Amino acid sequence: MRKKIVAGNWKMNTSVVEGEALAAAVAAGMPEVPSDVEIIIAPPFTHLVSVAKAVSGTRVAVAAQNCADEPKGAFTGEVSAPMIAGAGCKYVILGHSERRQYYGETSEKLVKKMRLALAEGLSPIFCVGEKFEERNAGNHFSVVGAQIAEVLFELEPEEASKVVVAYEPVWAIGTGITATAAQAQEIHAFIRGTLAGRFGSDFADGISILYGGSCKPSNAAELFACPDIDGGLIGGASLKADDFLAIAKSF
């Protein structure tokens, strides 16, 4: 069975103290979350060590929001995969649309990041998704297919099997607009089919694919009921423990 996952991407929000309190509140609510749902929180880099300590011994896993495309060296301001693994992370988010848009992340760089993360035992949460104009033009399948092919197809099957895919319609992030359940299911099924075409159906059936566009307590149950949606990559709603836990309980 595929792993059910609800991951919270805090982005550039919360102070260290606020982050510790949020992590503790999420951990305290875990007894109400179904035992087969994995919960992940992705705080800013400055919080990783203290948040990892705050959730140590609980079912909450910690992710970094990014990592460098080099393992070490004279790269001022960068944080490497070995560093985040040493800080207590189990996952790392790679290829988020904000990284692609604002920081010019390319597929070539993402392949390097992916391999470095995997070498450290981290599971990448690899983000794909189209912009508003790309969907309007009917190009969403080709855009998402290319993002997958340019990065995941460069990995060996054993490496790729450790990846979680997150579909994030860029037009729905932070806008309050959500893809309909039918729209989300359609492209999640396309992603699974694309993976099956490269790695085989058994492989694709085992990969968790998350929805990442304005998922909230009011729509999570409908989205998670779709056969190819295995959870969510949550933005704004992950900054309130009650909302985040409500989404996790939607399964």
N, C-alpha and C positions, 0 to 999 in steps of 0.2 A: 504494500500500500504506500502511496505517496505521503510524504510528511505534510501535515497542515501547519502553516506558519503565519504568524502575525508579527510583523516587524515595524518598529516605530523609528522613523528618521526624524530626529529632533532638529536637524539642520543647525543654523547658527543662532540657537536660542538657549536660554537658561544660564544662570551663573553656576559655578561649581556647587555651591550650597543648594541652590534650587534643583540642580540635577540630581544630587544625592537624595534629596527628599522625594523627588518624582520617582526615581528608581526604587526607593524603599516602599513607596505607596503601591507601585506595580507589583513588587514582590509580595507585599502583604495581601494583595487580592488574588494571588495565584490559586489558592484552594478552590475558588469558584470557577476557574477556567478548566475546560475539559482536559484530561490528562494526556490526550493524544495531540494537543495543540502546542507547538513550540513557540515561545515568546522571545522576541529579540528586541533589544533597545540599542539605538545608535546615537550616543551623545557626541558632543564636540570632542576633539582630541584632548583638550585640557581636562576633561572629566573622566577619561577612560579608566585610570587606575582607581580613583575613588569610587566610581560607579561599579566597577567590577568587584570591589570589596563589599560594597553595599548589597549586592545581589549574590555574593558567594554562598554556595550551599543551597541555592534555590533553583527553580526551573527556568529562571530568566537568563538568557545568553546575551552577551554584549558584542556589538559590531562597531567597527570604525566606519566613518562616512566616506573614506577615500584612503588611498595609500600612494606613495611615490612610485615612479617607474624605474627606480634604481634602488639597490639594496642598502647602500650607504655612500658616504662621500661628501664632497663640498657642494651641497645643494641646500642652501640656506632657506629655512622655512618649510622644508619638506619633512614628511613623516613616513618612514619606511614600513614595509610589511613585517620585518623582524621586530621592529619597535612596537607595532600594535599587537602582534602576537604575544610579545613579552608583557604587555600591559593587561592581558587577560581577555583579549578578544577571541571569539570563535569565528566570527564572520567579518566581511568587509563589503561595503556597497561600492560597486564600480560602474562607471558609465552613466551615472545619473544625468538626466537631461540638463540640469543646471551646470554640471561640470562640462558637458559638451558645449553648451551655449555660451557660458560666461568665461570659461577657461580654455576653450579650444581643444578639448580632449579628442584625440583621433582614435580610430580603431587600432592603428599601429601601436599607440601608447597603451591602449587598453589590453592588448595581447601581452605586452611586457608586464603590466600590473597583474594581470590574471596569473601568469606563470610564477611571479614572485610570491603572490599571496598563497597559491596552492603549495609552493615549496615550503612555506611556513606552517602548513596544516590548516590554513584558513579556508573557509568556504565562501567564495564570492557570491554576492547577490548582484547579478548582472542586469542592468536596466536597459530596456529598449522601448521605443515609442516614437510616434510621429507628431509633427506640429499640426496646427489647425489648418494651414493652407495645404499641407500634404494630404490630410484626410479629405478636405473639400475637393481636392483634385482626383480623389480616388486612388492615391498612391500609397496608402498606409501599409498595404501588404508588401509592396516592393521595398519600402523604406525599412520596415521591421525585418523583413527577410534578409536584406543586405547587412543590417547591423549584426544579426546573428551569424551570418556566414563569415563576415570579416573578422570576427573575434572567436566565437565558439568553435567554428569549423577548423580553426588553427590548432586546437587542442586535441590530444589523444582522448579516446573514449573514456579511459579511466580518470583522466583529469576532468573532463567535461561532466562526468557523473556527479562530481562534488559541487557543481554550480547550481544555484537557485536563480531562476529567471524572474524578473519583475517587469511586467508590461505597464508602462506609464504613459497614457495619452497626454502629451505635453499640453494640449489645449484644455485639459481638465485639472491641472495641478494648480492649486491655490485660487482657482477661479470660482469654485463652488459648483461648477458644471461636472457632472459625472456621466461617464458612458453608460448607456442602458445596459442591463444585464445581457441582453441579446448581442449588443455590440461588443461587450467585453468577452463573452463566451466565444463569439465568432473569431476574434483575433487570438484568443488563447488557444483555441483549437488549431488555428493556422500555425502558431508558434510550435505547438506539439508536433504537428505534421511536418514542419520544416526540420525539426530535430530528428524525427523518425526517418526522413529522407536521407539524412547524413549518417546517423548512428544506429538506426533500426528501431522498430516499434517497441521492443522490450525496454530499450534505453529510454525512449521518450516517455513511456508510460510511468517511469520511475522518477521523472524530473518534476519538482514542484515549481509551478508558475503562479506568481502572485499578481494581483491587480493593484495598481498604484496611482489612481487618479481620484482624489477627493472621496475616499472611502470613509464612511462615518457610521455611527451606531444605527442610523435610520435606514441605511441601504446595504449594510454588510451582509445580513442574512440572505437577501436575494442574490447578491453577487456570489457568495460562498456556496450557494446551492447549485451553481452551474457546474457541470461535470468536469470542465478543464480549469477551473479557478480553485487554487489550493490555499488561498489566503490573501493577505494584503500587505503592501508596503505603505504604511500610514504616515502622513505628514502632520498637518496641524492637529488632528485629533489625538496624536500620540503625546501631546504636551499636557493633556489632562488625564490623569490616571483613570478616573471613572469612565471617560469616553473610550480610552484605549482598551480597558478591560471589558467594556460592553461589546466592543467589536470582537475581541477574542472569544467572548462567550456566545457570539452569534452562530458559531458552528453547532 
